Amino acid sequence: MSLLKEARTRATVRAKVLEQKLAELQMPPPRQLLTELRSYLLQQRDINGHPGNQVESELTVKKSADLVLMNLGPTTSRGHEPAYVLASKAKLSFGITVVDERQCSRMISYRFDYRNDSVDEFRMMRFDLSRQAHSDCLIEPQAHLHAGLEGLRIPSYFVNPFEILDLIFFVVDPQIKRHSVR
């Protein structure tokens, strides 16, 4: 068996594990999820002292049948659109899509876009969960991280949006802020 074929086999196994994690993950109903997201962002705003972040008006909801889309700014920022400003002056925007299943919701997709134009070495990071698996899950895993390069997709098991927010607020942004001060 060739190395490429073995790599694709491992990627297929990883994709099946992700599918199982998604099937097992139960998110709160959309209204409660929105409340929890809003609360998380408001607490971060208060902790980091960025009163300009208007979470109440910037976090929007769109419904279509049983799909619910929650957006904070554009799902892919190009720098000039409104977004949540973090301690490092980076901008965070995101879109989360769930299926409303009455008592809970099921995660369908998300995109968390972190942009920081003040650091030359690291301008962007994006966490994506696509609605469907790509035909080649080695090249484009369903859950993946763009770590500074648009075409590079690193596999990710993160499916809970709060895990991603934790990483952005408590790991990524403090490191970027620390790096940009030097």
C-alpha positions as CSV (number, residue, x, y, z in Angstrom):
1,M,0.0,0.0,0.0
2,S,1.4,3.4,-0.9
3,L,2.0,6.1,1.7
4,L,-0.6,8.4,0.0
5,K,-3.2,5.6,0.1
6,E,-2.4,5.0,3.8
7,A,-2.7,8.7,4.5
8,R,-6.1,8.8,2.8
9,T,-7.2,5.8,4.9
10,R,-6.2,7.5,8.1
11,A,-8.1,10.7,6.9
12,T,-11.2,8.6,6.2
13,V,-11.1,7.1,9.7
14,R,-10.6,10.6,11.2
15,A,-13.7,11.8,9.2
16,K,-15.8,8.9,10.6
17,V,-14.7,9.8,14.2
18,L,-15.7,13.4,13.6
19,E,-19.1,12.3,12.2
20,Q,-19.7,10.3,15.4
21,K,-18.7,13.2,17.6
22,L,-21.1,15.5,15.7
23,A,-23.9,12.9,16.0
24,E,-23.3,12.7,19.8
25,L,-23.0,16.5,20.3
26,Q,-26.2,18.1,21.6
27,M,-26.2,21.8,21.7
28,P,-28.8,23.8,23.6
29,P,-31.9,24.9,21.7
30,P,-31.0,27.8,19.3
31,R,-32.4,30.6,21.6
32,Q,-30.5,29.3,24.6
33,L,-27.3,28.8,22.4
34,L,-27.6,32.4,21.3
35,T,-28.0,33.6,24.9
36,E,-24.9,31.6,25.9
37,L,-22.9,32.9,23.0
38,R,-24.0,36.5,23.8
39,S,-23.1,36.0,27.5
40,Y,-19.7,34.6,26.7
41,L,-18.8,37.5,24.5
42,L,-20.2,40.1,26.9
43,Q,-18.1,38.6,29.7
44,Q,-15.0,38.7,27.5
45,R,-15.8,42.3,26.6
46,D,-16.1,43.3,30.2
47,I,-12.9,41.3,31.2
48,N,-10.8,42.8,28.4
49,G,-12.3,46.3,28.6
50,H,-13.5,46.8,25.1
51,P,-16.8,48.7,25.4
52,G,-16.9,49.3,21.7
53,N,-18.0,45.7,21.1
54,Q,-21.7,45.9,20.7
55,V,-22.5,42.3,21.1
56,E,-26.2,42.9,21.7
57,S,-26.6,44.3,18.2
58,E,-23.7,42.7,16.3
59,L,-24.7,39.1,17.1
60,T,-27.6,38.4,14.7
61,V,-29.8,35.4,13.9
62,K,-31.4,34.3,10.7
63,K,-33.9,31.4,10.5
64,S,-34.9,29.3,7.5
65,A,-37.2,26.4,8.1
66,D,-35.4,24.4,10.9
67,L,-31.9,25.9,10.2
68,V,-30.7,28.7,12.4
69,L,-27.7,30.9,11.5
70,M,-26.0,33.0,14.2
71,N,-23.5,35.6,12.9
72,L,-21.1,38.0,14.5
73,G,-19.9,40.1,11.7
74,P,-19.1,38.4,8.3
75,T,-18.0,34.8,8.4
76,T,-14.8,35.7,6.6
77,S,-13.6,39.2,7.4
78,R,-11.5,41.2,5.0
79,G,-10.7,43.8,7.6
80,H,-13.2,46.6,7.2
81,E,-16.4,45.0,8.3
82,P,-17.7,45.2,11.9
83,A,-16.3,42.4,14.1
84,Y,-15.6,41.7,17.7
85,V,-12.3,43.4,18.7
86,L,-10.1,41.4,21.0
87,A,-7.4,42.5,23.5
88,S,-4.6,42.3,20.8
89,K,-6.7,44.5,18.5
90,A,-7.4,41.4,16.4
91,K,-10.9,41.0,14.9
92,L,-13.1,38.0,15.4
93,S,-16.2,37.2,13.4
94,F,-18.1,34.0,13.1
95,G,-21.1,32.2,11.7
96,I,-22.7,29.1,13.3
97,T,-25.4,27.0,11.7
98,V,-27.5,24.6,13.7
99,V,-30.6,22.6,13.1
100,D,-33.4,23.4,15.6
101,E,-34.6,20.0,17.0
102,R,-36.9,21.7,19.6
103,Q,-35.3,20.4,22.8
104,C,-31.8,20.8,21.5
105,S,-29.9,21.8,18.4
106,R,-27.5,19.9,16.2
107,M,-24.3,21.5,14.9
108,I,-24.2,21.7,11.1
109,S,-21.4,24.1,10.3
110,Y,-19.4,27.1,11.6
111,R,-16.6,29.4,10.6
112,F,-14.6,31.4,13.2
113,D,-12.4,34.0,11.5
114,Y,-9.6,35.6,13.6
115,R,-7.7,38.4,11.9
116,N,-4.8,40.5,13.2
117,D,-3.2,42.9,10.8
118,S,-0.7,44.2,13.4
119,V,1.4,41.1,13.4
120,D,3.2,40.4,10.1
121,E,4.0,36.7,10.8
122,F,0.4,35.7,11.7
123,R,-2.5,37.6,10.2
124,M,-5.3,35.1,10.2
125,M,-6.6,31.9,11.7
126,R,-9.9,30.3,10.8
127,F,-11.8,27.3,12.2
128,D,-14.2,25.7,9.8
129,L,-16.8,23.0,10.1
130,S,-18.3,22.3,6.7
131,R,-21.8,21.0,6.2
132,Q,-20.6,18.0,4.3
133,A,-17.4,16.0,4.1
134,H,-15.3,16.7,1.0
135,S,-14.6,13.8,-1.4
136,D,-10.9,13.9,-0.4
137,C,-10.9,14.3,3.4
138,L,-7.1,14.3,3.4
139,I,-7.0,17.5,1.4
140,E,-10.1,19.1,2.9
141,P,-11.2,17.7,6.2
142,Q,-14.8,18.5,7.2
143,A,-13.5,20.2,10.4
144,H,-10.3,22.0,9.8
145,L,-8.1,25.0,10.8
146,H,-6.6,27.5,8.4
147,A,-3.5,28.6,10.2
148,G,-2.4,31.6,8.3
149,L,-2.5,30.2,4.8
150,E,-5.8,30.2,2.9
151,G,-5.3,26.9,1.1
152,L,-3.8,24.9,4.0
153,R,-6.4,22.9,5.9
154,I,-5.2,21.2,9.1
155,P,-7.7,18.6,10.5
156,S,-9.5,19.5,13.7
157,Y,-11.8,17.7,16.1
158,F,-13.2,20.9,17.5
159,V,-17.0,20.7,17.1
160,N,-18.2,22.7,20.0
161,P,-18.1,26.5,19.3
162,F,-17.2,27.3,22.9
163,E,-14.0,25.2,22.6
164,I,-13.0,27.4,19.7
165,L,-13.9,30.6,21.6
166,D,-11.8,29.4,24.6
167,L,-8.8,28.8,22.3
168,I,-9.1,32.2,20.7
169,F,-9.6,34.2,23.9
170,F,-7.3,32.2,26.3
171,V,-4.6,30.9,24.0
172,V,-4.3,32.4,20.6
173,D,-5.0,36.1,21.3
174,P,-2.9,36.3,24.5
175,Q,0.0,34.8,22.6
176,I,-0.4,37.1,19.6
177,K,-0.7,40.1,22.0
178,R,2.4,39.0,23.8
179,H,4.3,38.6,20.5
180,S,3.2,41.9,19.1
181,V,4.4,43.8,22.2
182,R,8.0,42.7,21.8
